[in-house]
Amino acid sequence: MSREFEIAVSSSGSEDKYWDQAFKSYKKIIPVEKMNADIERKYLRNNSMSDGEDFNTYYQEFKNKLVRSEHYKKIRLISFLKNK
């Protein structure tokens, strides 16, 4: 067992808890990674002359559009905490 793994396991409490946490994390991360890869594949198929930088710009705008569609309201954390 590597030293890094030993540290990770000890910070989790046990090896079983470590693997349980890892499973829960990857259960959330993998679908997001697959979605991102699918978005990039579709973009590149429709924009065959573009490069990775073009996709990065497109993807950032895509994410910003999604955030705007949720109508999030920016707040200042300090004033929010004072009002609690």
C-alpha positions in Angstrom: 0.0 0.0 0.0 1.4 3.4 -0.9 2.0 6.1 1.7 -0.5 8.4 0.0 -3.2 5.7 0.0 -2.5 4.9 3.7 -2.9 8.6 4.5 -6.2 8.8 2.6 -7.5 5.6 4.3 -6.5 6.8 7.8 -8.2 10.2 7.2 -11.4 8.3 6.3 -11.4 6.1 9.4 -11.2 2.8 7.6 -10.5 1.3 4.2 -14.2 0.5 3.8 -15.2 4.1 4.5 -12.6 5.3 2.1 -13.9 3.1 -0.7 -17.5 4.1 0.2 -16.6 7.8 -0.1 -14.7 7.2 -3.4 -17.7 5.3 -4.8 -20.1 8.2 -3.8 -17.7 10.7 -5.4 -17.3 8.9 -8.7 -21.0 8.2 -8.8 -21.4 12.0 -9.2 -18.3 12.8 -11.2 -18.5 10.2 -13.9 -21.9 11.2 -15.3 -20.8 14.9 -15.5 -17.6 13.9 -17.3 -19.6 11.9 -19.8 -22.0 14.8 -20.3 -19.0 17.2 -20.9 -17.4 14.8 -23.4 -20.8 14.4 -25.2 -21.2 18.2 -25.4 -17.6 18.5 -26.8 -18.2 15.7 -29.3 -21.4 17.3 -30.6 -19.7 20.7 -30.8 -16.7 19.4 -32.7 -18.9 17.4 -35.1 -20.9 20.6 -35.9 -17.8 22.8 -36.0 -15.2 20.7 -37.6 -12.8 23.6 -38.4 -12.6 24.7 -34.7 -10.0 23.9 -32.2 -10.1 23.2 -28.5 -9.9 26.9 -27.6 -13.1 27.5 -29.6 -14.8 24.8 -27.7 -13.6 26.2 -24.3 -15.2 29.5 -25.2 -18.4 27.8 -26.4 -18.5 25.6 -23.2 -18.0 28.6 -20.9 -20.8 30.5 -22.6 -23.0 27.3 -22.5 -22.5 27.0 -18.7 -23.2 30.7 -18.2 -26.4 30.4 -20.1 -27.5 27.5 -17.9 -26.7 29.4 -14.8 -28.6 32.5 -16.1 -31.6 30.3 -16.8 -31.8 29.3 -13.2 -32.2 32.9 -12.1 -29.6 32.7 -9.4 -29.3 35.9 -7.3 -25.8 37.0 -6.4 -25.5 37.9 -2.7 -22.8 39.1 -0.5 -21.9 36.3 1.9 -21.2 38.6 4.8 -24.6 40.4 4.6 -26.3 37.0 4.1 -24.7 35.6 7.3 -25.6 38.8 9.3 -29.2 38.3 8.4 -29.4 34.7 9.7 
